[in-house]
Amino acid sequence: MATLTPDEKRPRVSDSPTELIPGLQDPTSDHDEAAAAAAAEEEVYSIYTGTARNLIVMTASVAGFFSPLSANIYLPALDTLADELHVSDTMINLTITTYMIFQGLAPAIFGGLADTAGRRPAYILCFTIYIAANIGLALQRNYAALLVLRCLQSTGSSSTIAIANAIVADIVTPAERGLYIGYGSAGSVFGPSLGPIIGGLLTQFLGWPSIFWFLVIFAAVFFLPLLFFLPETARKVVGNGSHPAPPWNLSFLQLCKRSKSTTPGTTTVQNRITFPNPLKTLIILSDKEVFLILLGNSLAFAGYYAASTSITSQFSAIYHFNEVQIGLCFIPVGVGSLIAAYTQGQIANWNYRRHARRSGMSISTTRGQNMDEFPLERARTEVILPLILIEGLALIAYGWVLHYETNLAGPLILLLCIGYTSGATMNIMSVLMVDIYPESPATATGANNLTRCWLGAVATGVIVPMIEGMGRGWAFTVIGFLCFLCGPVIGVVWGWGHAWRRERHRREKERN
């Protein structure tokens, strides 16, 4: 990053990001007051506050909606597609498995792009690929094309969650990050509940191709406002937001504002853009603390994937539901995840403040703080350890109520519990990953997606054969006990993670 003089750091009135989004402090035209304002901006963590911050997080949240929406809107159509394409349930489930493989792989590439080039270029590339893939899916009529295009669809949509978490890390301090990660992931947790309902209705009344035409229209309608209004937030590109982005990385609104200005331009942050290196994700995974965090998170979320994937085939066989009825059965999973996004964020922030008071550390919601001496690992993992036990028990109970074909209320209530506990675990572990890798939040979240989605892909691929070979009850008993394993894994992070993080930072300082 280039060193800027005080004059270069002072934002122009006409080009300052504060002018382009409401809710920011406007610099005055007076020289001394502008210099003081610029100095103040350099001290605060981000210039985006109030309404501006909320709008940016909301936009990121809606963008994150597309990945789980695309995964789940497809589920009610599985039986219909299997019949029309003349393939087995196991083969049609393979299109879910491959989707999740690319859901884990793509963020490793696009996360690096978002951390170096910026959030906006990554979004533009993602949505271009996503819209093209959905057009192809709507037009294809054979299994091979369906399989390949689902992988391309996943490639375009799956990085939006990683970018959403990165945007939250750009503009929100650790003291409030637990809540805002929940807000940022709210869009992604609507997918499991709304997606199957929309997919069931479209499949029932308009046919399965209408699913993909719907996604094309929805993505295009969202993508255009994103181009016009979303500012760049990547700290390597715009710092705390007070440095203007390069001209090619400005929103159309910012370009219009700049073209009307006659004031000389300010110096931008000089950031070298390199081709995204997915090996950076593997480097992050080589850290023992990160490996254990992601292993625990993945085990917990594999249970969610196994349960949600089983709904279509099992509820159709047991309760003889059509596509619309099956779609409605996904509501409890999504509602549980949505409740988790808001309640666990509040609990995470409360536990953070409790540990801060115990450590004698002052809490700032406007300025960044050195976290080396703060036990972030304990503050985050303490609130999810009880949830892991509940999720494992709920998975075991879910398998046996399906086995005995009980009243529909039984599996639906258990799906609500599974959605809540797995969603809460994912949110808190996402916060922790951003906390310990604040310099590359999109890459860190990409590593999270890689392990979570790949282990989830295994769960979706084996759950139907397990049910056929072992029965519903014993299949989910095995899944439940695998979920229990993440308790000891997270317990190790709770006990030794802080010391490992400080040692890693010490080694990095010595190398530099």
N, C-alpha and C positions, 0 to 999 in steps of 0.2 A: 504494500500500500504506500502510495506516495505521501511524503510529508508536506503538509499544506501550511502556508503562512496564515496569520490571523485574518488578513484581508481576504485570502482565498476561501477561508472557512466561512466567512460571513455570507449567508444566503441573500440573493437578490430578492427584492420585494416581488418582482414579476414572475420569478421562476421558482421561488421557494415552494416545496411541497405543502407548506401550511396554507398556501393560497388555493390549492387545488382540491382539498378535501375539507369539509366543514369540521369544526371541533378542535382545530389546532390554533396555537397562539400565533398571531400575525406580527411580523417584525414591523417596526415603525420606520419611517423614512429618515428620521434623524440619525446622524452618523454614530453618535455615542450610544444611543439607545439600541441601535441595530447591532453594534459590537457587543454590548452587554447581553442582548438576546441570543446572539450566536454563541457566546461563551456558555450561556446557560443551557443551550441546546446540546452542546458537546458534553455536558455533564449528565444530562438525563439519559435514561436507557433508550427511550424512543420518543420522537416528537409526536407520534400518533397516539392520541389520548381520546377519551370520551367517545363521542359519536363516530369519529374517524376510525378508532380502533375497533369498535363494535361492528362497523360496516365491513371492514377488511376481514375480520374473523368470520363474519356471517358469509361473505363471499367464498372464503376458503372452505367453510363448512358445507355449503351447497356443492362446491366442486368435488368434495370428498364423497358426496352422495352417489356419484356415478359408478364407482367401483362395486360396492355391495349391491346397488340397484341392478347392475348388469348381471351380477352373479345370481341374484335371487329372483328377478323377474322371470327368469328362464325355467325355474324349478317346476311350476305347475304344468308346463308343456312337455315335461320329460316323457311321460307315457305316450302322449300324442306323437311326438317326434320319433320315438322308438317304433311305434306302429307304422308310421308313414315311411320311415327310412329302412324298415325291416331289419332292425338291429335289436340286440338283447338289452335288458336293463343295465347289465354290467358295462356294456359298450357305451350306452348313452351316458352313464355316470362317468365314463372316462372323459367326456367333454367338460365335466365339472373339474375333474382332477387336473387335466392339462391347463384349464383356465387358472387354477390356483397355483400351478407351477410357475406360470408366467406372471401371476399376481405377486409372487415372491421375487422373481428374477428382475422384472422391469424396474422397480424402484431402486435397485442397485445401480442402474445406469442413469435413470432420470433424476434420482436423488443427487448424484454427483453433479449433473448438469445444473440443477436448481441451486446448488451450493456455490458453483463457480460463475455461471453466466447470469443467474438470477431466477426468481420464481416465475416471472412472466414468460420468458422464453420456454421454460419447461412446460408450462401450461399450454402454450400455443402448439407445441409439438405433440403433446399428449392428446389434445382434443382433435387435432387434424387426423391423427392415426385412428382415434376412436370413432369419429364420424364416418370415415372411409370404411372401417371394418363393419360397422352396423349396416351400411348400404349393401355391402357384399353378403352379409348374413341374411338380409331380407330377400335377396335375389337367389341364393343358392338352393339346390334341391338334392344334394347327396351328402353322405356321411363324412367323407374325406374333407370336403369344403367346409362343412360345419365345424369339424375339429380344428382345422387350420385357422379359420376366421375367428373362432372363439379365442384362440391364443392371441391373435392380433388385437381383438377387442379388449382382452385383459391387459395387453401391453399398453394400450392407450389410456385405460381408465385407472389402473391400479396405483399409479404413482401419485394420484391426486390426494390421497390420505397422507402420504409422506410429506408432500408440499404443504398441506394444511397445517400439520404439526410444526413444520419449519417456520411458517409465517407466524404462528403463535410464539415460537421461540424468538423471532425477530423483534417483536413489539411488546412482549409481556415478560416481566421479571419473574424469577423463580417463586417469589412469595405469592403470586396470583396465578401461576402457570397451571396448577392443578385444576382450577375451575375453568380456565380458558381452553385448556386442552379438551375438557369435557364439552365446552361450547363448540370448539372446532371439529370435534368428532360427532357432534349431534347429527349432522347430515349423513355420516357414514352408518349410524345405527338406525336411521329411518329405513335404509335399504332392506334389511331383513324382514321388516313388517309390511312396508308399503309395496315392495317389489313383487312378492308373490300374489298380492291382491290384484295389482294392476295386470300382472302376467296372466292370472287366471281369468280375469274378465276379458282381456284381449283375445286369449286363446279360445275361450268359449264362444264368443260372439263374432270375432273378426278373423280368426285363424292365427296360427303361430307366427307367420311373417309380420303381422302387425306389431308384434313385440319390438322388433328391430326398427321398424319405421317410426314407432313412438320414440325410441331412444335417439334416432337421428334428429327428429324435430326438437325434442327436449334439449339435447346437447347444443344444437345450433342456436336456439333461443337464449340459452345461458351464456354461450361462448361470446356472442357479440357484445353484451354489456361488460363482460370481463375485459375484453380488448379496449373498450372505450374508457373504463373508469378505474380499474384496479392498478394502484401504483406498485412500483418495485419496492420490496421490503428487505431483500437479502442484505445482511450487514456487511458482507464483503464487497457489495456493489454500491450501497448508499449510506453505509455507516448506520447511525441511529435515525436515518431518514432526512437529515439536514443537507446531505450532499445530493445534487441532482444525478439521476441515472444517465448513462450515455443516450444520445438521441434515438438510437435504434431500439432502446429498451424503455421508451416512454409510452404511456397510454395516449390514445388519440386526444383525450381532453388536455393532457399535459402538453402535447405537441401544439395544439391550438393556442394554448396560453403562451407558450414560448414564441410562437410565430408573431403574436401581437406585441411582444415586448421589444423595446429598443435599447434596453440596458445591456451592457457588455456581459457575456456569459461568465459563470463561475467555473472553477476547476472541479472536475468530477473526480471521484475516487478511481485511481488507476488499478484495475483488477485484471490480472492475466487470466484469460479464458482458455482452458485446456479441454481436450476431448475427455468425456467422462470415463473414469477408470473403475469398472465394477470390482476390481481387486481391492479397492479401498474398503468395500464392505466386508470382504474376507479378512482384511487386516483388523478391522474393528472386532470381528467375531473371534479373532485369535486372543483377544484380551480375556482373561479368565473370568473377570467380573461380568463383562458383557455376555460371554457365552452362557453363564449360569442364569443371568436375568432372562435371556431370550429362550433358553431351554425351558425354564419354568413357565414363562408366558405361553410358549408354544404348546406345552402339554395341557395347560388349562384350556386353551382355545381349540385344541384338537377335539376335545369333548363337545364343544359347541358345534363344530363342523359335522361331527358324526351324527349328532342328534338332528340338526336341521336338514341334513341330506337324507335322513331316513324318513322324513315326514311324508314325502310324496308317495313312495312305494308302500309304506306300512299303513298309512291312514286310508289309502285307496283299497288295500287288501282287507283291512279290519272293518272299516266303517263304510266302504263302498262310496266314497266321495267323488264328485266331479271336480273339474279344474278350479272352479270358483270356490267351492267349499274347501278344497285343499289350500288354496291361497289364503283363505281366512284363518286357517289353522297356524299360519306363520306369525300372526299378530302377537301372540304372547312372547315369542322370542324377541321381536323387535321392541315391544313395550318394555320388557325387562332390560334390554340394552340401553334404551332411551332413559329410563329411570336412573340407571347406573351412571350415564354420562353426566347427569346433573348432581345427583346426591354424592357420588364418590369424589367429584371435584371439590365440593364443599368440605368433605371429610379430609381429603388430602391437604387442603389449605389449612384446616384447623390443626392437623397433626404437625404440619410444617411450622406453624406459629408456636406450638407447644414445645417443639424441640429447639426453636430459636430462643425462646425464653429460658429454657434450661441451659443452653450454651452461652447465655449472656450476649447474644448477637441481636443488634437492632434490625428491624425488618423494614425494607424499603420497597415500595411499589412503583417507584419512578426511576431508580438507579440500579445498575448492575452491582453485584457483590461477589467477593471472592468466596467460593464455596469449598476451598480446600480443607478448611478446618470444621466444616459443618457436616454432620452425619446425614447426608441426603438419603443414603440407602435405608437407614432405619426409619426415617420420617416417611418414606414412601412405602416400604414393604410391610410395615406393621399393620397397615389398614387392610391389606388383602389376604393375609395369612388365614384368617377365619373363613374367608369366602371360598378358598380352595377346598376346604373340608366340606362346605355346604354343596359346592358344585359336584364333587365326587359322589356324595350321597344322593343328590338329585338325579344324576345320570344312572346310577344303579336302580333307583326306584322307577325311573322312566322306562327302563328296559323290562322290568317285571310287570308294570301295569299294561305295557303293550303285550307281553307274553300272555297275561290272563284276560286280555281284551276287555278291560274294565270300561266304565262310563267315560265318555270323552273328556269330562272335567279333569280326570286324573292326569293324563299326559299333558293337557294344556297348562295346568298349574305348574307342573314340573318343568315344562318348557320355559315358563316365565322365570323360574328360579335359575335355570341354566343360562338364559339370556342375560339376567342381571349379574350373576357372579362372573361369567366369562367376560362380559362387557366391562365390568368394573376392573377386573384384572388387566385387561388390555389397556384401558385408559391410564391406569396408574403406572404400569410398566412403560408406556409410551412417554409419560412425563419424566420418569426416571432416566430413560435413554436420552432425552433432550437435555436434561439437567447435567448429565455427566459428559455429553459431547455438544456443548453449546456452540462450538465453532463450526460444526457440520451437522446441523440437526436433521436435514433431509437425508443425508447418507446414513446417519444413525437410525432413523426411522425405516430406511430401506433395509437395513440389516434386520430390524425387527420384523418387517414384512416377509423377508426371505425365509427365516426360520419358521415363523408362525404359519405362513401359507403353505410351505412345503410339507411340514408335519400335518397340517390340515388336509393337504392333498392326499397324503397317505391314509388319513382317517376316512375321507370320502371314498377312496378307492377300495378299502377293505371292509367297510361296514356292512354292505349288502352281502358279500360272500360270508362274512362272519355270522350274520343273522341266519343265512341259509344253512350254514354248517353247524352252528352252536345253539341256535334259537335266540330269540330277542332278549330274554332275560340275561343269559350268560354272556352274550356279546357286549351288552352295555355294562355288565359287571366288570369285565376286563377293561373297558374304556374308563370306567369310574376309578378303578385302582391305578391306572396310568395317570389319571388326574391327581390322585393323592401324592404321587411321586414328586410333583412340583413343590409340595410343602417343604420337604427337607432341602431341596435345591435353593429355594428362595431363602430358607433359614440360614444357609451358608453365606449368602449375599448380605443378609441382615448382620451377621456376626463379623465378617471380614471384608466386606465390600469397600468400606470407607478407607481402610488401611491400604488396600490394593489401589484405589484411585489416587491417593496421595503419592504412592510409590511410582505409579505411571507418570504423573505430572512431574515428579522429580527427575525421572529419566528423560522426559521430553525437554526439560529445561537444560539438562546437561548436554544433550545433543545440539541444542540451539546455541 
